[in-house]
Structures are given as C-alpha cells and as structure tokens.
Amino acid sequence: MVDTDNILTVNKLTKHFKDFSLKNVSFRLPRGYVMGFIGPNGSGKSTTIKLILNLLCKDSGQINVFGLDNLEHELAIKNRMAFVFDENHFYEELSIRDMARIIAPFYRHWEPQTFEKCLKDFVINPKQKIKQLSKGMKMKFSLAIALSHGAELLIMDEPTAGLDPMARSELLDILATLIQDERNSVFFSTHITPDLDKIADYVTFINQGEIVLSAPKDDILEKYGVIKGSCDLLDEESKRLFVGIKTNQFGFEGLVRDKEKALRRFRGLALLEKPSLEDIMLYTVRGEHHA
Amino acid sequence: MNIIIANSSPEPIYQQIVTQMKNLILKGDLTEAEGLPSIRILAKELQISVITTKRAYEELEREGYIETVGGKGSFVSAQNKELLYEKRLRVVEEKVTEAIVAARNAGMEREELLAMFKLLLEEQ
C-alpha cells in the first residue's frame, strides 16, 4: 500500500548493538509538517536517522519514505530528499564553489540558480574554503546544497548543536521558509528543545532506544502540566499523578501527564504552569531513573 | 493587522490567535472578503508551528468568522457584524448567568453581588 499522506513512516524498527538496542521504534510524519526528534544523548536518535538513510542495516522493521521502501527505492528516494549532519562531511581544502561542483552531478534535479540564490541569501562567499567557515556557515552551506535539488524531505541530525543563538534563529527561519511549500517536510533531531518549542508541529521523544511519545506538539504541551506547591500536599496517592517530582526544602515541583486530573486534586492548593518540552524530557528521563 | 503572541500566557497560542482575530473582525479592522494570510505564512511570521495556526483557522471557521476556499485561501465571512456581536453578547450573558447562580448558591444578597460587580468593573 502506498502511503501518500505520510512522507516518512517508521514501523517497529529494531536494531541491536552489543551495548545498546533500538526497540520497536514507530512514528509517522505527515507531509507538509516539521517533526522534532528529541531525547538525551545516546538515546538512539542518530541510530534511527542512520537507519532511515540506510547508513546502517536494520535488524527488523519497516521504513517508508514518500510511501516507498527505503531500501528497495533508495536512489529514487535520495534524489528527492536532503540531509544535514552535525559534523562536517565536506573536503576542508576545497572552496564552496568547487565543493558544489562535485556534489551537483549526484542529483538528478540540481538547480544552479537556486544554489546561487541560497548563497546570496545566506551571505556565503563561494570563494571561501570550507575549513575557513564557522560552524553556522557550514550548516548554511549544507542547507544550500539541500535546498538546491528540489528536496521534499529534509532530515537533519542535531543541526542546532554548537550554533550560537543568532545562527539557530537563522536556521529556524530557513526551515519555516522551506515549509511554505506544503509538499515539503522537515525531520530533525535535537537535544536543545527551545528550538522545537517554536516551530515543530510534531514531537517524537525517544529514550533508551524506545519511543516515549510521538504526537502533535500542541497536544503534548496542553495535556502535560508542571505543578508546584508545598510538600505536605504529597502523599502516596497524589504522587502517582506525577511523571517525576523534584522536592527541596521549600516545596516540590513535578510534571503531570494529565493536567485536568491533577487540577481536580490540587486546584487552589498548588500552582499549575505550562510545561516546556525540556520539562517533559527531564522529568521523564529522571523519573525512570528513580523507578 | 497585528497579532501579538504572549508565550508566558496560560492561554494556548491557537486560542490567542482566535481571540485576536475575532476582535479584529468585530472592530472592522479585518473586513469582509479580505484575504487572510495563509496558515503557513502566519506560522512563519509568528514563529510558531503550522498545526497551531491551522487549528486557529479551523476554530474561526467553525464559529463562522472566516471561510476557506480551496486553492484561494481564507477570507473573513460575509456574515454581518451585528450577528457576530449578538453571538458575543450571548457568551457574556451565559457567563453572567453563571456568576449569578454561583452567587445564589453562596447565599449572596443581590446588593452584595451588584457591589462586587461594580468594584470589579472599576478595577479592570
């Protein structure tokens, strides 16, 4: 069955290593939207991305891109997608212009004009050598390449790691421009969640090789809540409402999965705040450590 | 057209957009048949997700404030302003009735309630 609504579908993906396993990873990204893939370091984000790109062999499961099997139709898929990695994968000694000349023939739909326009928009000097570029510039160069072959799906592994706030904001702007075309989608992993708090439509959260949740970001942020109050509000029963609790001498702070339910118990007694994705990630990861 | 998003507000972002657009329409700042920004442009400009702006437009559509024409975008509904104003009056009526019931249940006197209402009005 060809799945046209979802641009990326991962189903029961499993991969075992000696000391780490990716277990039954499933999620789907509808066409036209941005999905953030979050989780602590070593949770399996990069492994999942490498499996999608067929840079690693899966043990079992299914990956579809544009509704096509990622192994069977690898070439066709890669012509229509782009990836940006955290690390530099270009020849350090070459200039921007020469590097692009090497890459261009690999793509069926290379658009020289688009590439020139990107360089101009991103203020990149084509004569500069790759090794002279700052981290932010390298990322923008990768994006220029990505945007110049009509890619419909952009996959990025930790694109914001090591970027200063200016470069991060520029990146988010470029992504927002990319999805002005409703056929385009973006999938990016990150452990810096404030970036996602802004533009992501969907969030998939992975921890220790397993998906914790995958849902529209607004739904997640509306369901969860952070409760703050005095420690004597906590007893065995009320503690069960929490994903994780942090106490100190002057009170507690905890994350609840069902804000409404918690409100029924704590209304007027404790403070309810909007959670950030960071809260959800921190409490969930720590909560498991406590158990 | 101005839309200001408060990140610190407990009100969900989509709801903030809905409220502000309703106000713009009722005040006549956004007029009938005037094209609204696409959900994607609005998302980009406000630096929020497309799903959020989509939900706001869907809500406005459901309440009859705007209409979406496939391929052409969204527009302010041709519905007359009086009707929309009526709708809002009804919402206020409901809320005030709710307050009256709550006051009665609490055993408040009529004069007490009126005094409270006046006091709160002045404080606003």
Boltz contact constraints between the chains, C-beta under 6 A:
constraints:
  - contact:
      token1: [A, 176]
      token2: [B, 44]
      max_distance: 6.0
  - contact:
      token1: [A, 180]
      token2: [B, 40]
      max_distance: 6.0
  - contact:
      token1: [A, 198]
      token2: [B, 47]
      max_distance: 6.0
  - contact:
      token1: [A, 199]
      token2: [B, 49]
      max_distance: 6.0
  - contact:
      token1: [A, 200]
      token2: [B, 49]
      max_distance: 6.0
  - contact:
      token1: [A, 201]
      token2: [B, 49]
      max_distance: 6.0
  - contact:
      token1: [A, 201]
      token2: [B, 50]
      max_distance: 6.0
  - contact:
      token1: [A, 201]
      token2: [B, 51]
      max_distance: 6.0
  - contact:
      token1: [A, 216]
      token2: [B, 51]
      max_distance: 6.0
  - contact:
      token1: [A, 218]
      token2: [B, 51]
      max_distance: 6.0
  - contact:
      token1: [A, 218]
      token2: [B, 52]
      max_distance: 6.0
